[in-house]
Amino acid sequence: MKRIVKRYLAQIAQRRGAVRAVRAASTTAGAPAVDKAMGATADANAPAVDSAAPAVFSTLLLSRLPIITPDPSPFEAQFYSYQSELLKRLMWTFPKWFYYKKGTLGEIRYTQINKPPVSNDRSIIYPRGRPQLRHLRDLRFKQEIRLPKTYREEDQMMGQSEENVKEKDMSRKIIPNKRDQEGRGLERKLQRTLYMVRKEDGKWRFPRYQVGGAAGEGGGGASSSSLHSVIHHHLSSVNHFIVSPQPCHHLTHPYGKEYFIKAHILSGELKGEYQWLTKEELREVLGKEYEGVKHLLST
């Protein structure tokens, strides 16, 4: 039994040695061809890096989150309106007899501003259906109640115009200024998520900083020191927070590897030539690079 085990282990060792020899020979013979292919397919706009080892880049996905809720679509508006009307129709009848005793001044004022429903007369034909009255309410429709105002409320309304009494409409629009039209303002497109791009070498791209070293150094290519370098280089004058120090995505290029780090801006002004763009606007600006990061972008 021992002889069989020794013979089996010897065969495994011989096979491993043969595999290592084949790999070493193929690596030595194919290295020039691989280098030549990588040089032919290199990006024309690729930054100048050390040819001894692939470069490592930390790219910052700096976003401004939506400030206001988005406007509902026509279908959503109809759905919410239907649910609201249905809820009002199924609500309990307002107990007028509890709040306004019969024969009091409050009941008289309540009756004056709330018209009673159409009575159910057996001798009349109703085109929209016969009324279903219960406690002076037609159960087929929602009950709209207007309550009489108190003396204090009437005194406060004296001397005020109808426009001032009308409930103020909270405007969801901000008048765009020149900076917003140029894409440099944080106040543009409040319902959307904006991403910051910076112009480097005549091309718009996400802010990128070379952290150096061979690919794979520093724990996935984005160490804490490289992260602080990116922050100090691009975000030294703004209030922000990093979503996670770990990269959310990476791309492999002929000239090195690129790791993406997500961050959100709270306030502040950036320096240099930059823009705040939506997901659709980034498609036009980034070009082919957009396909590699479009799944990371929010609307």
Secondary structure, DSSP 8 states (H G I E B T S, - for coil): -HHHHHHHHHHHHHHHHHHHHHHHHHHHHHHHHHHHHHHHT--TT-----TTS-EEEEEEEEEE--SS-----HHHHHHHHHHHHHHHHTS----HHHHS-TTSHHHHHHHHHS-------TTS--TT----BSSS-BTTS---------HHHHHHHTT--HHHHS-----------HHHHTT--TTS-TTS-EEEEEEETTEEE--EEE--SSTTHHHHT--HHHHHHHHHHH-TTEEEEES-SS-SEEEEETTEEEEEEEEEEEEE---SSEEEE-HHHHHHHHGGGHHHHGGG---
